[in-house]
Amino acid sequence: MGRAHCPDTPEYATGHGVAADWELVDGHCHMLRTTWIPRAEVEKTKTVDMPDVVLSMDQLGALADVDAVRDALAPLAQHYQEWLKQQREDLNGLTPHRPKTANEQAPQLPLLSPTGSHR
């Protein structure tokens, strides 16, 4: 999705647990490397308060059976489905030159049934 928001900014690598860096020569990437000291600051992910969702492993582990776990996690699947719908709607609000990139880069966002299976 970053390509949809920053279509003119190339990305040659993504770090996982470390930063990724690269060197360009005449506009072409000639070297990739990892580095422990990133050159850009990435915003922290903001959590969403969902009081109707049980996320505690202790609480989930104490539930009586699989049906109780499914019932406890069903609101999470519902919130996720609503979030996916919002992501699809947000693609429609992109400036004219970005929808093509968004449609190429965005995976087919799945819809989940209340049981958690894909439709």
N, C-alpha and C positions, 0 to 999 in steps of 0.2 A: 504494500500500500504506500510505502514511502515514495515509490516511483510516481504514483498518482499525484502526490502533493509536491514533489520536487522533481519534475520530469527532466529538467535541464542539468541535474546534478548526477554525475555518474557514480555508481557504486560497484567496485570491483571485488570487494570481500566484506564479510561481516564477521566480527569477532564474537566468540561465545566464551565468556569468562575472561577474555582479554580483548584489547582493541585491535582492529585491523587497520593497516596503513598501506599505501602504495605510492609508487613514483611514476610520473608520466614523462614521456619523452615525445615531443612533437604531437601531443594530444593522445598518445597511445600508452597503455599501461605496460611497463616493462619490468616492474618488480612488485611483488606482494610480500608482506611480512606481518607478523604479529608483534605487538608492543604492549608492555605493561603500563605505559603511561599514555593514556588516550589524548588525542588532540582536540576532541570535541566532548562536550558534556551532554549526556542523554538524560532527559527528564525521567524522574522516577514514575513508575506505574502507580496510578491512584486506585486504591481499592474502593469498592462500592459497598456500602452498608446494606446487607440483606437480612434483616432480622428474622425472616421466615425460613431461612436456609440454615441447616445444621452443617457446619464444616469441621467441627472438632472431631479428630480421630478417636478421642476417648469416648465422646458421646456416641459416635457412629458404631464403635466397637462394642458398646454396651447394649445396643439394640438387640431385641429378641431373635429376629430372623430376617431373611432377605426381603420379605415384604415390608417390614418396618424400615429397613435401610432404603428401599425404593421410595417409600412414602416420604422419608426424611429428605431425600435428595431430589424429589420431583420438582420442588420450587426452584432449585438451581437450574434444572433443564429448562424450565419455563422462562426464567430470567435470561438464560443464554439464548433461547429462541427469540426473545424480544430484542436482545442486543444485536443478533444477526440481522433481523429485520431492519433495525435502525442503520446498520452498516450499509445494507443495500440501498436504503433511502438516501443516505449521505452521498453515495456515488452519483446520484442524480443531480446533486447540487454543485458538482465540480465545474470549474470554468471550462469553456468550450474545447480547449486543446488537451484536457486531461482525461475525459471519459474513456478514450481509446486505450490509454495506458492502464487505467484502472481495470477495465474489462479484461485486458490481457494478463495483468498481474494478479488480480483478485481470484482466489480459488472459488470454485462453486461452493458457496456457503451452504452447509447442510441444514435441513430442517429436522428437528428432533420431535419424535412423537412423545407423549407423556410418559411412555415406558422407557425412553432413552434410546430407542432404536432409530436408525436413519430412515427417512422416507425418500 
